[in-house]
Each structure stands twice: as C-alpha cells, then as structure tokens.
Amino acid sequence: MIILFCIVCSCKDDDNAGNKNYDPSQPVKITEFTPKNGAARTRLFIYGENFGTDLSLINVTIGGLKAKVIGSNGECIYCVVPSRAYEGTVKVSIGTESNISEVEAIEKFKYESKTVVSTLCGYVSETGEYKVTDGPFETAGFNVVSWLSFDPKNSKHLYGVEEYSSIRLIDLEKREVSTTVTTGQMNISRPRTISWFPGSDNMLVGNDQGSEDGISNVVLPRSENFLRAEVVTRSRSCNGSAVHPVNGEVYFSQWEGGSIWRFDPIVDKDKKELFKVWANGYEIGIVFHPTGNYAYLIIHNNHCIVKSNYNWAEKRLDIPQPFVGNYGSNGWVDGVGTAARFDTPWQGVFVKNEKYEKQGKSDIYDFYVCDRHTGSIRKITPEGMVTTFAGRGSEGLDSKHYGYIDGDLRKEARFDQPCGLAYDEETKTFYIGDVQNRRIRMIAVEEDVQSDGSEKEGEE
C-alpha cells in the first residue's frame, strides 16, 4: 500500500502538497529504501524527509550514476536504478547549485547484473540517416549486415557480410570498423556467407551471382591477409556455403532446384549435387555442428530448419529430415519440432550448454538462430524444443514487435530484422547483425557490455 501511495502521489499534482515543499533550513533525511537489491531499471522507492515535490530540485545517484527520478510526494522519491550501478551507494541531493543538501543512505543497494541487449556500433542519426563508413565504433556506419563470423584464430576480429557491397572487419580490440573486400574485387559480386577451413588459415566466401559459369565460392588465404581470392566452385545462385569442420569439404546451396552440392578441394575435380531439399527457389543457409556429425539447413524463405546427418563413411551429408518449423508456414510460435513456427530464420550458431555436459548428454549444444521477420532470437535444443530467447519486448510501448530498444532480453529489447549471428564462447557474448536498425547489437552480461552508461530515449 505504501508503494502504491507513493506512485500515485508522485505522478500527479497535489493541491495539498504545499506543506511538503523542500525547506532549505531543514535537513534532508533518508530513513530507508526498497527494494534492497535488483538489476538495472528496478523501480526504487526512497523514504525520508524534506525531499519536496519539485523534481527539478531532486537528484538521485546510485553507485555514482544518475538515476531517473519519476516522482516525489515529499516523503518518498520514486526512481529507476541505472545500468551498471555496481558500487551501490544511494545518494539524494535537493536544491540548486548555490544551496544543495545532500544525504547518503546508510545501507547500499545490492546491484544484480543481468544479461541484456545493447548496441556495439553502427552510427544512425536521430532522423534515421546512415552511411556505410569505416572508422571508430562511434562513427562507423553499416547498411545490411546479414552474416557474421569470428576469425577462429583471433577472437577480437569479427567479420560481417554486407551482401550487396562488402565484407567488413569489426575489430573489437581497436574498436573500429574497416572494409576487407568490396564487391567487384577478387571475383566477389554478392557475398552471402563466411566460413572457415580446418586449421583456420583460409576463409570461404559464398558468392551469389546469376551466371552458370560464374563463381559461387572463393577462398581467401590468411597468408595473403585475405586480399587474394582463389576460385573453388562455379555455379549460379549460391545462397550459402559451409565447410565441414573436420574433413574440410565444401557444401553449398543453389536457388535453382533447392539443391545442396558438395566439393572436396583436395580430391575432387568438380562439384557434385547431393540432393534437392524440396523444389525450385529455395534459399538455404548451412551451419555445421561443431563435431561435424550433422548440419542444419536453414530454409530462409520457407520458414523452417531441416537436419542433415553427416555420413562419416562416405564423407557426405545425407538427405535431410524435418526438424523445426513447418515448410511454408510462417509465424511466431514456440513449441516442439514442426509445431513451432518461424518467419524467415537466418543465421544460427551452436552454443555449448554446461548443464548438458554435467548431465552427460551426447549432444551438448543448443542452437540459437535469428528469426528475421519475427524480430527475435530463437533457441533450439538438440531435441527440437523452440523458445524465444530475446526480442519482441516493451509490449506496453506500442503495438509493434520490432524496433530499436536495448535492455532486458524479453521485457524490453527489440530488433528490426535480425539476420547475422555470432557467438564468442570466451566472453559468452552474442553479436547480432540488426539489418533494418543498421547496427551491430550485443547480448551479454552487463560487465562485458561496452557503453557510455547513458540510457536511450524510450527505454523506460
């Protein structure tokens, strides 16, 4: 009842509040605050005396960071805990610069870190204007980052595919963005995917173009600083490619026929068609399990993921079986297997689950995938249980499920057509190519989030 009274009184004018105005001749006191612990954006109520009701005179800091003050009835201040308020000291300052009364609570607020969505880089003006630009994170700009991949030999180098223009290097150590390849260079016209050969000395780029004799896959050698390309396969309409993580064969999809092809750069003279997933006009991404035991074929334009087991004896992928989502049926439904619904699933990544290791399970990886048109990141267990991991938050803000909002994974955060997805196992951080927001977003525990500590407009 006290909390409800405080909220109501602080959110409207009170004609009887004259006797609760701040009195500079009297001390300001804090008697208690509640709750005693919580994460960023926790609603905090500070009780005491002589706070006054003029919000322009009230300043609250928690852990040395400014808290947003929502209201005050003179004896109770209603505020919001800022992000990264780790130190926990609660201070209230009342008055103007020439006459300020400051008081500190005896107890400290116990700040609880949590995993949140934040923004790494991608400059967009307040009016929504952007420009593809290299440079420091604060000014670098993107267009459409639809695929992401870490350099296996340098966890600070994250490569992003801007499929109609370039391959960009996002340097997490130097905090800057540079262009590695521009379309038209090195026989690359429309890069779609990046993967790596065993040993990680060569990058494979899947290239989408319309000529049957055109180049569909190229290798960029590390020894040449990825500035020279060697042709691997020729075919039209390569929507995605991947390298077997153990044996090194190249697998790639083709729009015509919805087909999957195989090529071993060491022993094969030409590519070989393995099977057709369904029919003509299928846009397919390929992601191998870290063990190489199977691959998920992500059917972007038909809203499902199928599973293809790897035949170790014959060194090839077998004909796939339905796994999650239902062919041709788009939507946003969590569930098991084909009962779940996706809308344009895009890049996915395998993430080790420590609970599975302790349980002794044979497959210890969950699969996270960007679900482009539902504006969410979905999680898929090895058994095919689909849940929504992040996105579609801030339900009370408007009727949209998409947008640009950082914060709590499900309560606040929003994406707008997330496509690219990479994971840093060392820091347990996800990186997302958020296409329509023209930014690289992050999902990480707050201590790992790089930020200036400010809050975006509209995030409350």
Backbone torsions as a table, in degrees:
resi	resn	phi	psi	omega
1	MET	NA	-37.2	179.0
2	ILE	-62.8	-42.6	-179.0
3	ILE	-64.2	-45.3	179.2
4	LEU	-61.5	-40.9	178.9
5	PHE	-61.5	-42.2	-178.7
6	CYS	-65.2	-43.5	-179.4
7	ILE	-63.0	-47.2	-177.1
8	VAL	-63.1	-47.1	-175.8
9	CYS	-68.7	-29.0	-176.7
10	SER	-84.8	-10.2	-175.3
11	CYS	-104.0	5.5	177.6
12	LYS	-148.8	160.8	178.4
13	ASP	-68.3	144.2	179.8
14	ASP	-122.1	110.3	-177.9
15	ASP	-63.5	-20.0	-177.8
16	ASN	-100.4	14.6	-175.0
17	ALA	-87.8	6.9	-177.3
18	GLY	-58.0	-36.5	-179.0
19	ASN	-79.8	2.1	178.7
20	LYS	-110.5	10.1	177.5
21	ASN	-66.3	153.5	177.9
22	TYR	-63.3	131.4	179.3
23	ASP	-113.0	105.9	-177.0
24	PRO	-59.8	-20.7	-178.4
25	SER	-81.9	-9.6	-178.5
26	GLN	-112.8	150.3	-179.5
27	PRO	-71.2	153.2	171.9
28	VAL	-94.9	133.4	-176.9
29	LYS	-126.8	144.7	169.2
30	ILE	-112.9	122.2	178.4
31	THR	-94.9	-37.1	177.4
32	GLU	-168.9	170.1	170.8
33	PHE	-141.6	157.3	180.0
34	THR	-148.8	142.0	-2.6
35	PRO	-75.0	170.4	-177.9
36	LYS	-84.9	-16.3	-178.5
37	ASN	-148.1	161.7	179.6
38	GLY	163.6	177.9	-178.7
39	ALA	-100.8	-175.1	175.2
40	ALA	-57.2	143.8	179.3
41	ARG	71.9	12.9	170.7
42	THR	-65.4	136.7	176.3
43	ARG	-79.3	117.6	-175.5
44	LEU	-112.0	136.1	179.6
45	PHE	-117.1	120.3	-177.6
46	ILE	-108.6	120.5	-178.0
47	TYR	-103.2	147.3	179.6
48	GLY	172.5	-148.3	-176.3
49	GLU	-135.2	148.9	171.4
50	ASN	62.8	38.5	175.4
51	PHE	-79.4	-29.6	-173.1
52	GLY	75.1	175.9	-178.1
53	THR	-117.4	-0.9	-179.4
54	ASP	-85.6	104.8	-174.8
55	LEU	-64.4	-23.2	179.2
56	SER	-68.3	-17.6	-179.5
57	LEU	-97.7	-8.2	-172.3
58	ILE	-102.8	127.7	176.0
59	ASN	-129.8	129.6	179.4
60	VAL	-123.1	132.4	172.1
61	THR	-123.0	143.3	176.7
62	ILE	-128.6	119.8	-176.2
63	GLY	63.5	27.9	179.7
64	GLY	81.9	1.3	-179.8
65	LEU	-111.2	142.6	-176.4
66	LYS	-69.3	130.8	176.6
67	ALA	-98.0	144.0	176.8
68	LYS	-75.5	122.4	179.8
69	VAL	-92.2	122.2	-178.6
70	ILE	-89.4	-39.3	-178.1
71	GLY	-173.4	170.6	177.5
72	SER	-155.2	140.8	174.1
73	ASN	-109.2	13.1	179.3
74	GLY	100.9	-31.3	-179.3
75	GLU	-120.5	-4.7	180.0
76	CYS	-146.7	123.8	175.4
77	ILE	-102.4	130.2	177.7
78	TYR	-105.9	117.1	-177.0
79	CYS	-139.2	177.2	-177.3
80	VAL	-122.8	129.6	-178.7
81	VAL	-65.8	128.4	178.9
82	PRO	-76.3	163.1	176.4
83	SER	-67.4	144.9	174.1
84	ARG	63.5	34.4	178.6
85	ALA	-84.7	58.0	-169.0
86	TYR	-66.1	-38.6	-173.8
87	GLU	-67.2	-36.5	166.9
88	GLY	91.4	-6.1	179.7
89	THR	-66.8	131.0	179.7
90	VAL	-103.1	118.9	179.2
91	LYS	-125.5	142.8	175.2
92	VAL	-123.1	128.2	175.6
93	SER	-119.2	131.8	-179.7
94	ILE	-125.0	134.4	174.8
95	GLY	122.2	-171.1	178.8
96	THR	-102.3	175.4	-177.2
97	GLU	-58.6	-33.8	-178.1
98	SER	-79.9	-16.9	-176.6
99	ASN	-152.8	88.0	-177.5
100	ILE	-115.3	134.5	172.2
101	SER	-108.1	126.5	-176.9
102	GLU	-124.0	138.5	179.5
103	VAL	-138.9	146.9	-178.2
104	GLU	-119.6	135.7	178.3
105	ALA	-68.2	147.2	180.0
106	ILE	-66.6	-43.5	179.3
107	GLU	-85.6	161.2	172.9
108	LYS	-106.6	147.0	174.6
109	PHE	-76.1	130.7	-179.8
110	LYS	-89.4	104.8	-176.2
111	TYR	-80.6	132.7	-179.5
112	GLU	-111.9	116.6	178.2
113	SER	-70.5	152.6	176.4
114	LYS	-146.8	163.9	177.7
115	THR	-78.8	129.1	-175.1
116	VAL	-137.0	163.6	170.7
117	VAL	-91.4	134.0	177.3
118	SER	-139.3	178.9	-179.9
119	THR	-111.4	127.2	178.2
120	LEU	-86.2	-53.5	-177.4
121	CYS	-164.6	171.7	-176.9
122	GLY	118.9	95.1	-176.4
123	TYR	-80.0	128.0	173.3
124	VAL	-134.4	131.2	-178.3
125	SER	-70.4	168.5	179.8
126	GLU	-62.4	-22.9	178.5
127	THR	-95.3	7.9	175.8
128	GLY	88.0	10.3	-179.6
129	GLU	-85.4	143.0	180.0
130	TYR	-143.8	163.0	179.1
131	LYS	-149.4	134.4	178.2
132	VAL	-69.6	109.9	-172.3
133	THR	-142.7	136.0	171.5
134	ASP	-80.8	163.7	176.8
135	GLY	135.9	-168.5	179.9
136	PRO	-63.3	157.4	-177.4
137	PHE	-53.1	-33.0	-175.0
138	GLU	-67.3	-24.8	-175.4
139	THR	-123.1	-13.8	-177.6
140	ALA	-64.1	142.8	-177.4
141	GLY	-125.9	151.6	-179.8
142	PHE	-126.0	164.1	170.7
143	ASN	-110.7	-85.7	-177.1
144	VAL	-123.8	98.0	177.1
145	VAL	-94.1	101.5	-171.6
146	SER	-104.7	-7.0	179.2
147	TRP	-150.0	138.5	-179.4
148	LEU	-128.8	146.6	178.6
149	SER	-156.1	130.2	175.2
150	PHE	-78.4	143.9	168.5
151	ASP	-68.8	117.8	-176.7
152	PRO	-61.8	-18.7	179.3
153	LYS	-100.6	0.3	178.4
154	ASN	-151.7	100.2	-175.2
155	SER	-71.1	-4.8	177.4
156	LYS	-94.6	-5.0	-179.7
157	HIS	-107.6	110.5	179.2
158	LEU	-111.4	122.9	-179.7
159	TYR	-99.7	137.8	179.2
160	GLY	-122.7	137.1	178.0
161	VAL	-96.4	117.6	167.9
162	GLU	-99.2	97.0	-158.4
163	GLU	-61.5	-21.5	178.8
164	TYR	-101.4	2.4	-174.0
165	SER	-140.8	-41.9	-168.3
166	SER	-169.6	174.1	166.4
167	ILE	-115.0	124.9	-175.7
168	ARG	-109.3	148.1	174.0
169	LEU	-105.1	121.2	176.7
170	ILE	-102.9	103.4	-175.6
171	ASP	-89.5	107.2	-175.4
172	LEU	-74.8	-21.0	178.9
173	GLU	-82.9	-48.4	179.2
174	LYS	-80.9	-13.4	-178.6
175	ARG	56.4	54.8	177.8
176	GLU	-148.3	158.8	-178.6
177	VAL	-116.7	136.7	176.0
178	SER	-137.9	161.5	179.7
179	THR	-98.4	123.5	179.6
180	THR	-88.3	-47.6	-178.9
181	VAL	-134.8	135.0	172.1
182	THR	-107.8	139.6	-179.7
183	THR	-55.8	140.4	-173.9
184	GLY	102.8	-20.3	176.6
185	GLN	-91.9	148.1	170.5
186	MET	51.4	37.9	175.6
187	ASN	65.3	19.8	179.2
188	ILE	-104.9	120.0	-178.6
189	SER	-108.4	-37.5	178.3
190	ARG	-148.1	84.9	-179.5
191	PRO	-64.3	138.9	-179.7
192	ARG	-117.7	-41.6	-175.3
193	THR	-141.8	159.7	173.2
194	ILE	-127.4	135.5	170.2
195	SER	-144.7	177.6	-170.4
196	TRP	-133.8	142.9	176.5
197	PHE	-78.9	153.5	175.4
198	PRO	-53.4	137.2	-173.8
199	GLY	93.0	-20.3	170.6
200	SER	63.5	25.5	178.3
201	ASP	-93.3	-5.8	-179.2
202	ASN	-137.7	135.9	177.2
203	MET	-98.5	134.3	175.1
204	LEU	-103.3	128.0	178.7
205	VAL	-115.1	121.0	173.1
206	GLY	-80.1	129.1	-172.4
207	ASN	-121.4	125.2	-175.7
208	ASP	-102.1	116.9	177.3
209	GLN	-151.1	171.0	-166.7
210	GLY	-98.3	-2.3	-177.0
211	SER	-95.8	137.2	179.7
212	GLU	-62.9	-30.8	178.0
213	ASP	-94.7	5.3	-179.9
214	GLY	-75.7	170.8	-174.6
215	ILE	-88.4	125.3	-179.4
216	SER	-105.5	-23.9	177.2
217	ASN	-144.4	135.5	176.5
218	VAL	-130.9	152.9	175.5
219	VAL	-106.6	132.8	173.7
220	LEU	-109.3	108.3	-177.0
221	PRO	-73.0	139.6	176.1
222	ARG	-64.1	-34.1	-178.3
223	SER	-61.1	-20.8	178.1
224	GLU	-104.8	17.7	-177.9
225	ASN	55.9	33.0	179.3
226	PHE	59.6	25.5	-177.3
227	LEU	-108.1	10.4	174.5
228	ARG	-136.0	143.9	-176.6
229	ALA	-119.2	139.1	174.0
230	GLU	-115.7	129.1	-178.2
231	VAL	-70.0	132.3	178.4
232	VAL	-107.0	-51.8	179.9
233	THR	-136.7	157.2	174.8
234	ARG	-124.7	128.2	176.0
235	SER	-178.3	164.5	-180.0
236	ARG	-92.7	157.7	167.7
237	SER	56.2	50.2	173.1
238	CYS	-80.6	112.6	-178.9
239	ASN	-89.1	-17.7	-179.8
240	GLY	-175.9	150.2	178.0
241	SER	-141.8	162.3	179.4
242	ALA	-155.3	154.1	178.5
243	VAL	-107.0	134.3	174.5
244	HIS	-62.4	126.6	-171.2
245	PRO	-68.7	-13.2	-179.7
246	VAL	-111.4	-51.0	-172.7
247	ASN	-92.3	-16.5	172.4
248	GLY	82.2	7.9	176.2
249	GLU	-71.7	153.3	178.1
250	VAL	-99.0	130.4	175.2
251	TYR	-120.7	137.8	179.5
252	PHE	-149.2	156.4	-178.5
253	SER	-101.6	159.4	177.3
254	GLN	-135.9	131.5	-178.1
255	TRP	-55.9	-49.5	178.8
256	GLU	-64.9	121.7	177.9
257	GLY	81.7	-4.8	-177.1
258	GLY	53.7	44.8	-170.0
259	SER	-101.7	156.6	175.6
260	ILE	-116.5	131.9	-176.3
261	TRP	-118.6	156.9	-180.0
262	ARG	-129.1	143.3	174.9
263	PHE	-150.4	126.8	175.7
264	ASP	-100.4	110.2	-176.0
265	PRO	-61.4	-19.4	-176.7
266	ILE	-86.3	-42.3	-172.1
267	VAL	-114.3	-22.5	-174.7
268	ASP	-87.5	145.4	174.6
269	LYS	-93.2	-23.3	-178.9
270	ASP	-151.7	164.0	179.6
271	LYS	-70.9	160.6	178.8
272	LYS	-137.5	131.4	176.9
273	GLU	-76.5	129.8	180.0
274	LEU	-92.0	-48.8	-177.4
275	PHE	-168.6	167.2	172.1
276	LYS	-105.1	132.8	-178.4
277	VAL	-68.4	-48.8	173.2
278	TRP	-146.7	-72.9	-174.5
279	ALA	-152.3	-169.7	-177.3
280	ASN	-66.8	147.3	172.6
281	GLY	82.8	35.5	178.7
282	TYR	-105.0	128.4	178.8
283	GLU	-100.8	115.0	-167.2
284	ILE	-128.4	128.1	169.4
285	GLY	-100.9	150.4	-175.9
286	ILE	-124.2	128.7	176.7
287	VAL	-133.6	121.1	179.3
288	PHE	-85.1	143.3	168.7
289	HIS	-64.1	145.3	-177.6
290	PRO	-54.8	-29.5	178.9
291	THR	-78.2	-17.6	-174.2
292	GLY	82.8	3.6	-176.4
293	ASN	-70.2	-23.8	177.9
294	TYR	-161.7	170.0	175.4
295	ALA	-134.1	147.1	169.7
296	TYR	-94.7	130.7	173.6
297	LEU	-102.0	112.5	-173.7
298	ILE	-94.3	110.0	-176.6
299	ILE	-87.3	91.6	-173.2
300	HIS	-55.5	-52.8	-169.9
301	ASN	-88.8	1.4	173.9
302	ASN	-126.9	16.0	158.0
303	HIS	64.9	36.3	177.9
304	CYS	-151.5	169.2	176.9
305	ILE	-127.3	128.4	176.6
306	VAL	-111.8	159.0	-175.0
307	LYS	-115.3	128.0	179.2
308	SER	-118.4	114.7	178.9
309	ASN	-74.6	148.6	179.3
310	TYR	-93.7	126.9	178.3
311	ASN	-88.9	102.6	-174.8
312	TRP	-67.4	-32.2	-179.3
313	ALA	-68.4	-42.3	-177.8
314	GLU	-96.9	-2.9	-179.7
315	LYS	52.7	61.1	179.9
316	ARG	-162.3	158.4	173.3
317	LEU	-79.3	141.1	177.1
318	ASP	-88.4	166.7	177.4
319	ILE	-56.6	129.9	-173.5
320	PRO	-76.2	161.3	175.9
321	GLN	-121.0	150.1	177.6
322	PRO	-55.8	142.1	-179.9
323	PHE	-125.5	-69.5	178.4
324	VAL	-135.3	149.9	-176.3
325	GLY	81.4	163.3	-177.0
326	ASN	-120.2	126.2	-177.0
327	TYR	-48.4	121.9	174.0
328	GLY	80.4	-4.0	-178.3
329	SER	-108.6	106.5	-179.1
330	ASN	-94.3	156.6	179.5
331	GLY	162.1	-175.4	177.2
332	TRP	-126.8	96.2	-179.2
333	VAL	-139.6	121.3	171.4
334	ASP	-79.5	146.4	-178.1
335	GLY	169.1	-166.2	-176.9
336	VAL	-107.7	131.0	172.3
337	GLY	59.1	-132.5	-176.2
338	THR	-73.8	-5.4	174.7
339	ALA	-78.0	-20.8	178.0
340	ALA	-74.1	157.9	178.6
341	ARG	-131.0	139.2	175.8
342	PHE	-123.8	164.1	171.6
343	ASP	-134.1	94.8	179.0
344	THR	67.1	62.5	174.4
345	PRO	-63.6	143.2	-175.1
346	TRP	-123.1	-120.7	-174.7
347	GLN	-78.9	144.4	176.8
348	GLY	-130.5	166.0	-178.1
349	VAL	-146.7	141.6	177.0
350	PHE	-85.6	136.2	-178.7
351	VAL	-130.2	126.3	-178.6
352	LYS	-66.3	135.2	179.1
353	ASN	-109.1	112.5	-175.9
354	GLU	-62.5	-29.7	178.5
355	LYS	-64.0	-39.2	178.9
356	TYR	-64.2	-38.1	178.3
357	GLU	-61.5	-46.0	-179.2
358	LYS	-65.3	-31.2	179.9
359	GLN	-80.8	-8.0	179.0
360	GLY	73.8	27.4	-179.5
361	LYS	-71.5	152.3	-179.4
362	SER	-74.0	-33.3	176.7
363	ASP	-113.5	115.6	-172.6
364	ILE	-107.3	20.1	-177.6
365	TYR	-119.7	132.4	164.9
366	ASP	-90.0	162.4	179.9
367	PHE	-120.6	125.1	177.0
368	TYR	-108.3	137.6	-175.8
369	VAL	-140.9	141.0	174.1
370	CYS	-74.7	125.2	176.0
371	ASP	-104.7	96.0	-162.6
372	ARG	-54.9	-55.9	-170.8
373	HIS	-90.5	-2.0	168.3
374	THR	-94.5	-3.1	178.5
375	GLY	63.5	40.4	-174.5
376	SER	-145.4	164.5	170.9
377	ILE	-108.8	123.3	-177.0
378	ARG	-104.7	149.6	177.5
379	LYS	-113.9	134.1	-178.7
380	ILE	-126.8	124.0	177.7
381	THR	-79.5	166.4	177.5
382	PRO	-59.2	-24.9	-180.0
383	GLU	-85.7	-5.8	177.6
384	GLY	94.6	18.8	173.9
385	MET	-80.9	122.8	-177.3
386	VAL	-106.5	127.5	173.9
387	THR	-133.2	162.7	177.3
388	THR	-92.3	120.6	-175.8
389	PHE	-89.0	-41.7	-176.4
390	ALA	-154.0	154.0	177.5
391	GLY	103.2	173.0	177.3
392	ARG	63.6	32.3	-178.4
393	GLY	-89.0	-168.7	177.0
394	SER	53.9	49.6	-175.5
395	GLU	-60.7	-30.0	-178.1
396	GLY	-79.9	-7.1	-175.1
397	LEU	-74.2	-48.2	177.7
398	ASP	-162.1	-169.5	-176.4
399	SER	-90.2	4.1	-176.4
400	LYS	-89.5	150.1	174.5
401	HIS	-101.3	-4.2	-178.2
402	TYR	-120.1	166.4	179.4
403	GLY	153.1	-162.7	179.4
404	TYR	-128.7	94.6	179.1
405	ILE	-141.1	127.6	173.5
406	ASP	-89.2	164.6	174.6
407	GLY	133.4	-153.7	-178.1
408	ASP	-52.0	138.1	-172.3
409	LEU	-51.7	-46.3	-175.5
410	ARG	-113.0	-27.9	-176.8
411	LYS	-78.5	-30.9	-172.6
412	GLU	-125.1	-42.2	-167.6
413	ALA	-65.0	141.9	173.7
414	ARG	-135.1	147.7	172.4
415	PHE	-121.4	165.9	173.9
416	ASP	-132.0	95.2	-177.6
417	GLN	62.9	63.4	174.4
418	PRO	-68.7	135.1	-177.7
419	CYS	-128.4	-61.2	-177.3
420	GLY	-76.8	142.6	-179.2
421	LEU	-146.8	126.8	176.0
422	ALA	-136.2	157.8	-176.7
423	TYR	-136.7	130.3	175.5
424	ASP	-98.9	106.7	-175.9
425	GLU	-65.8	-31.6	-178.1
426	GLU	-65.2	-46.5	-179.0
427	THR	-97.2	-3.1	-178.4
428	LYS	55.6	48.4	-176.8
429	THR	-120.2	132.1	172.3
430	PHE	-93.4	144.9	172.6
431	TYR	-122.7	133.3	-173.2
432	ILE	-124.8	128.9	170.3
433	GLY	-83.3	102.6	-175.2
434	ASP	-93.4	95.2	-163.7
435	VAL	-58.8	-58.6	-174.4
436	GLN	-75.1	-17.9	173.4
437	ASN	-86.9	-6.3	176.3
438	ARG	57.5	37.7	-175.4
439	ARG	-139.4	163.0	168.5
440	ILE	-102.5	118.4	-179.8
441	ARG	-101.8	164.7	-179.8
442	MET	-130.8	151.5	167.9
443	ILE	-126.2	113.8	-175.0
444	ALA	-157.8	162.4	169.9
445	VAL	-64.8	143.3	-169.9
446	GLU	-54.7	-35.0	-179.4
447	GLU	-60.3	-26.5	-177.7
448	ASP	-91.9	-4.8	-176.9
449	VAL	-82.2	125.8	175.9
450	GLN	-86.1	119.9	-177.0
451	SER	-159.7	161.9	176.9
452	ASP	-90.7	3.5	177.2
453	GLY	85.1	-2.4	-178.9
454	SER	-83.7	159.0	178.0
455	GLU	-105.0	139.3	177.6
456	LYS	-76.4	151.1	176.8
457	GLU	-61.0	132.8	175.8
458	GLY	89.3	6.6	-176.4
459	GLU	-90.2	-7.7	178.6
460	GLU	-70.9	NA	NA
